[in-house]
Amino acid sequence: VFADGYLLFTRNGFLVAQQFDPHTFETSGEPTQIASHVRSIGGASYSLFDVSSAGALIYQGGEAVEGANLNWVDLKGTKTGQLAEMAQYDDPIHLSPDGTQAAVAIFDSRVGTPDIWVLDLKRNLRTRFTTDTAADNNPLWSPDGKKIVFSSTRRGRVELFIKSVGGSQPEE
């Protein structure tokens, strides 16, 4: 990221800034450490930080998450069961209107982007819903539970797509 005469980038988990001339495309001086333990997404070759035009910096600290489990809990917070297998869940999980399925984005570290998956809650199985190499996120169920709308970058910008659940029709 270029901001205020500096090129910001990560190196070995550290966020650093180095003077950069946008006219000659040359750096000068030594990189200066700004933050440590900045989270990176290896498969996508990017780190989780950004700088505003006003100079405000935000970053996500920590290591990449290898995976997490989804658990059922009662209204008192007591774990009552485990759902599906461990995965790197990218967004909040969304239950279908009838409560028998769930839609969630799962990050695929091999390609560096998430895809949408549908979880069958009765059989504890998951099925891949999208397969595009672009980032597919933010799945939401239609009120009748027959379709899922989601965001995707498959055409170079974030757009909304809708697809039938269990159908063979392509996304619209």
Secondary structure, 3 states (H helix, E strand, C coil): CEECCEEEEEECCEEEEEEEECCCCEEEEEEEEEECCECEEHHHCEECEEECCCCCEEECECCCCCCEEEEEECCCCCEEEEEEEEECECCCCEECCCCCEEEEEEEECCCCEEEEEEEECCCCEEEECCCCCCCEEEEEECCCCCEEEEEECCCCCCEEEEEECCCCCCCC
